[in-house]
Amino acid sequence: MVVKIGLLGFGTVASGIPYLLKENYSKIATLAGIDIEISKVLVRSMDEANRLVSQGNNYDFVTAIDDILSDDEITIVVELMGRIEPAKTYISQALKAGKHVVSANKDLIAIHGQELIALAQENNVMFAYEAAVAGGIPILRTLSESFTADKITRILGVLNGTSNYMLTKMVEEGWTYEKALSSAQALGYAESDPTNDVEGIDAAYKVAILSQFGFGMAIDFDSIEHRGINIIKSNDVAIAKELGYVIKLVGDLQETHSGIWAEVVPTLVPVSHPLAAVNDVMNAVFVESIGIGQSMYYGPGAGQKPTATSVMADIIQISRYLVDGKAIKPFNAYVRPSQMAKAEEVSSAYYFAVEASDQPGQLSHLAQLFEEQAISFDQVLQGKADQGKALITVITHTINRKQLADIMLAIESSEAFILENCFKVLGE
């Protein structure tokens, strides 16, 4: 007996599946309890199929999804095409056809995941997607299984390898944002249109998925505040370093009494914090909980073999269910009503870079503006900006999101100051 799978796409990740099946055959067969075989592979055209065959890929390449959906011998469909469509349509059709589905499509799962999960449950099949968050880090199954008895209070993550590579170069080499982006594109880390990576969209997709596994809440992607590294200036990097921080693009999920708060924003991370040491294209997920305390899961967030390994883990789990004849369980069984937190319950310290005229008393004037909002300074630096202006940099003591909104409005409404940047500051 053999479990046959149908691959949708044969790009970088998908081509890692046959590699693992060959190189780790014995362990996979032992844990799955059965042989796993690639039956058919969906590609865009016969020209692509012929090219793949000429490269030594001897599979049954097809160009119509119906060739896989109508094949009763195929029990697992593995979607590795990316993008929303036609992936959503193909996955929906596969689930309705009674086939289990494995995917690594974070964009699709973050936006339409609940619809697909419901469809899987209606048809008594599994929809699994370990590889959708942090590639080769087995974080979703860890959250859903190993933290079963624990209560998670916060999840922090460096979740985008492209932006993290760029920030590493900006911090360690003193590169500008533009130079770091050019290097990332030359190395193939960033697309020609890097918007999803550099503006925090990709990381926000992953935060949406992590919310389901860490807190049982499926949150709307649009409710996740996200800002990217494209707003970071060389001054910010240098000042953060002087104050004992590195800047990282951090996804943050935390639960308060009123609900959950979710955001992806540039964050000043203390050099003593484990996330500060996550460099280049690596990812990490830092979990705070009442039982375990603090734990961090670190590894490659993308790449052929790491991501394919997470995909194969899902395939093996489904195969084991089939062999044992067990009832199919949801990939994530922890579900609660979703509720977003109130702004006044979410607090942090913040970094402000404020431009002012180079006149005496400007720091006192700025301090008074902050004091009117009941905000005090923890650290202050004064320096020179362009064209004879002064740059005042402050790190506040802890304030809540309502205070943050009020002080930003006060600065922007003031004729004396220009707000250059504002970032969150992570505690020790």
C-alpha positions, -999 to +999 in steps of 0.1 A: +000+000+000+012+035-009+000+070+000-001+090-033+003+127-033-004+153-060+018+184-061+005+217-072+036+234-085+072+223-088+091+253-078+119+257-052+100+242-022+081+216-041+113+202-057+126+196-022+099+170-015+114+143-038+148+151-023+136+143+012+116+113+001+148+099-013+174+110+012+153+102+043+132+073+030+138+049+059+127+073+086+098+087+067+084+053+059+088+042+095+070+072+110+044+073+083+038+036+085+035+035+047+054+044+015+047+079+002+048+085-035+045+115-058+018+106-082+012+137-103+025+172-105+005+202-118+025+227-139+015+257-160+023+243-194+037+213-213+067+234-221+074+237-184+068+199-181+092+191-209+118+214-193+115+197-160+117+162-176+148+173-194+163+181-160+158+146-148+124+150-131+106+118-141+071+125-128+036+125-144+033+162-151-002+175-159-015+209-168-052+206-156-062+204-119-089+180-128-063+153-136-054+154-099-089+159-084-104+131-104-076+106-095-091+085-067-057+071-058-044+105-048-053+111-012-031+142-003-028+174-024+002+196-017-003+232-027+031+250-032+021+275-059+019+306-038-004+336-042-041+337-036-055+325-069-057+300-084-044+283-052-076+291-032-098+276-059-077+245-063-075+239-025-112+243-022-119+219-050-095+193-035-111+196+000-146+192-015-133+161-034-124+145-001-086+150-004-064+161+024-045+193+017-011+205+028+000+241+020+027+266+028+007+296+015+008+321+043-010+349+023-039+326+015-042+311+050-040+345+067-068+359+046-090+329+037-078+303+062-110+301+082-131+294+051-107+266+041-106+251+076-144+250+077-144+234+043-120+207+055-141+200+086-172+197+065-155+171+043-138+152+072-103+159+058-073+177+071-059+211+060-024+214+074+001+243+069+031+240+092+054+256+066+033+287+064+051+304+093+088+306+097+096+279+071+118+253+087+109+262+123+082+237+135+064+264+155+027+258+147+027+222+158+048+232+189+022+258+199-008+235+193+007+204+209+036+212+233+018+242+248-014+223+254-013+227+292+003+261+292-012+296+288+006+318+263+006+355+272+028+369+244+044+359+211+072+380+196+087+371+162+114+380+137+094+366+109+107+379+076+142+369+064+145+396+037+139+425+061+160+409+088+189+405+063+186+442+054+185+454+090+215+432+098+235+450+071+222+484+082+232+477+118+265+458+114+278+474+082+263+508+084+246+504+050+217+527+040+183+512+034+187+515-003+220+497-004+207+469+018+176+465-005+198+464-036+220+436-020+189+416-009+175+418-045+209+408-060+210+377-037+175+367-045+161+374-010+139+403-022+116+404-052+119+432-078+088+446-059+098+441-023+066+457-008+054+426+011+087+421+028+099+457+036+065+471+046+057+443+071+029+427+051+045+392+049+052+392+086+017+403+094+003+373+075+024+351+098+012+370+129-024+363+118-017+326+117+003+326+150-027+341+167-048+311+160-023+286+174-011+307+204-043+323+215-071+304+197-082+335+180-086+340+142-081+377+138-088+397+107-057+406+088-069+442+084-069+445+122-031+439+124-012+472+125+019+469+103+047+492+094+079+481+077+116+488+077+113+513+047+107+541+073+140+534+092+167+560+087+205+557+092+202+581+122+177+557+139+201+527+135+231+547+149+212+562+178+196+528+187+231+513+188+244+541+210+216+535+235+221+497+236+195+485+211+193+470+177+163+476+154+143+446+143+110+442+125+091+424+152+057+408+151+040+411+184+009+393+198-001+398+234-033+391+253-048+416+277-080+415+298-101+428+269-086+408+241-056+404+218-033+430+203-014+423+171+011+443+152+043+442+131+065+473+136+101+483+137+112+478+173+142+487+194+154+454+209+179+454+238+212+438+228+207+415+258+174+401+245+176+368+225+158+383+195+187+408+191+210+380+180+187+368+152+205+380+121+207+378+084+178+357+069+171+337+100+137+337+118+128+333+155+097+331+175+099+341+212+071+328+234+061+340+269+038+317+289+028+311+325+041+275+326+073+274+306+082+310+310+103+323+282+114+301+252+127+308+217+125+288+185+151+297+160+159+286+124+157+293+087+125+310+078+126+300+041+146+279+016+140+247-003+150+220+023+138+237+055+103+245+041+100+212+024+108+195+057+079+212+074+056+203+045+067+166+047+060+166+085+023+174+076+023+147+049+036+122+074+011+131+100-018+127+076-004+094+063-002+081+099-039+089+104-048+070+072-027+040+082-041+039+117-077+045+106-081+073+131-106+101+129-091+132+113-085+160+139-082+197+130-046+209+125-053+234+153-080+224+178-077+256+200-105+279+191-119+309+210-140+339+201-119+366+187-117+399+206-093+427+200-077+445+230-085+480+241-057+505+233-054+517+269-045+481+280-016+478+256+016+494+268+053+497+259+082+522+260+087+542+228+115+558+209+109+593+194+132+611+170+120+647+169+135+675+148+135+710+163+150+744+156+186+747+169+175+772+196+181+770+234+152+756+255+138+732+228+144+701+250+125+718+279+097+727+255+095+691+242+096+677+277+067+699+287+047+687+257+053+651+268+045+659+305+011+673+294+003+638+282+016+623+315+047+608+297+082+609+312+116+603+296+138+573+304+167+583+280+175+615+261+200+623+233+205+656+215+223+659+182+224+677+149+200+672+121+203+687+085+202+724+077+210+737+112+182+718+129+185+699+162+175+662+165+162+653+199+159+615+206+140+603+236+130+569+249+099+571+272+090+552+302+061+527+296+029+543+281-003+529+267-014+531+231-039+559+238-011+580+253+010+572+222-017+584+199-022+615+219+015+625+220+020+618+183-009+641+176+005+667+199+039+667+182+025+667+147+002+697+157+031+717+172+048+743+150+080+738+169+087+701+162+086+676+134+082+639+143+109+621+123+102+586+136+086+566+164+093+530+172+083+506+199+110+497+225+110+461+238+117+455+275+146+434+288 
